[in-house]
């Protein structure tokens, strides 16, 4: 019985840890705005120089879309690999070998 109680306590602690990583509503937006402000401050001296050339918005948009497409393809590949590894664990090929 003590083993079950200790296991339940560990699960409860893990659940509490996972909750602590979740952001409250609106916090994600605030963090994103803080990151944008930090980038703006970092680029401010360069932007004030005469040599600065603003990037083309269409070029930036294309780069963002390419990055998102790469991430989508990578996620799909990870899902396929995870499914394949689960299948392999559920039905090991050793069991079906005719050796």
C-alpha positions in Angstrom: 0.0 0.0 0.0 2.9 2.3 0.7 4.2 1.7 -2.8 0.9 2.8 -4.3 0.8 5.9 -2.0 4.3 7.0 -2.9 3.6 6.4 -6.6 0.5 8.6 -6.4 2.4 11.3 -4.6 5.1 11.3 -7.4 2.4 11.5 -10.0 0.8 14.4 -8.2 4.1 16.2 -8.0 4.7 15.7 -11.7 1.3 17.0 -12.5 1.9 20.1 -10.4 5.3 20.6 -12.2 3.6 20.4 -15.6 1.0 23.0 -14.5 3.8 25.3 -13.4 5.1 25.4 -17.0 1.8 26.4 -18.5 1.4 30.1 -19.1 -1.6 32.0 -17.7 -3.9 33.6 -20.3 -2.3 36.7 -21.9 1.2 35.8 -20.6 2.3 34.4 -24.0 1.4 37.6 -25.7 3.2 39.7 -23.1 6.4 37.6 -23.5 6.2 37.9 -27.3 5.9 41.7 -27.0 8.9 41.8 -24.6 11.0 39.7 -27.1 10.0 42.1 -29.9 10.9 45.1 -27.8 14.3 43.5 -26.9 15.1 42.9 -30.6 14.0 46.5 -31.4 16.4 47.9 -28.7 19.2 45.7 -30.0 18.7 46.9 -33.6 18.1 50.5 -32.7 21.7 51.7 -33.1 22.0 49.9 -36.5 18.7 51.4 -37.6 19.8 54.9 -36.8 23.0 54.5 -38.9 22.9 55.8 -42.5 24.0 52.4 -43.8 20.9 50.6 -42.6 18.6 49.2 -45.3 15.1 48.0 -44.2 14.3 44.5 -45.3 11.6 44.1 -47.9 8.3 43.0 -46.2 7.5 40.5 -48.9 10.9 38.9 -48.5 10.4 38.7 -44.7 7.0 37.2 -45.3 8.4 34.6 -47.7 11.1 33.7 -45.2 8.5 33.2 -42.4 6.4 31.0 -44.6 9.4 28.9 -45.6 10.3 28.5 -41.9 6.8 27.5 -41.0 6.7 25.0 -43.8 10.0 23.4 -42.7 8.6 23.1 -39.2 5.4 21.5 -40.4 7.3 18.9 -42.5 9.6 18.2 -39.5 6.6 17.7 -37.2 5.0 15.3 -39.6 8.2 13.4 -39.9 8.5 13.2 -36.1 4.9 11.9 -35.8 5.7 9.2 -38.4 8.8 8.2 -36.6 7.0 8.1 -33.2 4.2 6.0 -34.7 6.8 3.6 -36.3 8.7 3.2 -33.0 5.5 2.5 -31.1 4.5 -0.1 -33.7 8.0 -1.7 -33.3 7.6 -1.9 -29.6 4.1 -3.3 -29.8 5.1 -6.0 -32.3 8.8 -6.7 -32.1 10.1 -8.4 -35.3 12.1 -10.9 -33.2 8.9 -12.6 -32.2 8.0 -13.2 -35.9 11.5 -14.4 -37.0 11.5 -18.0 -38.2 14.9 -18.7 -36.6 
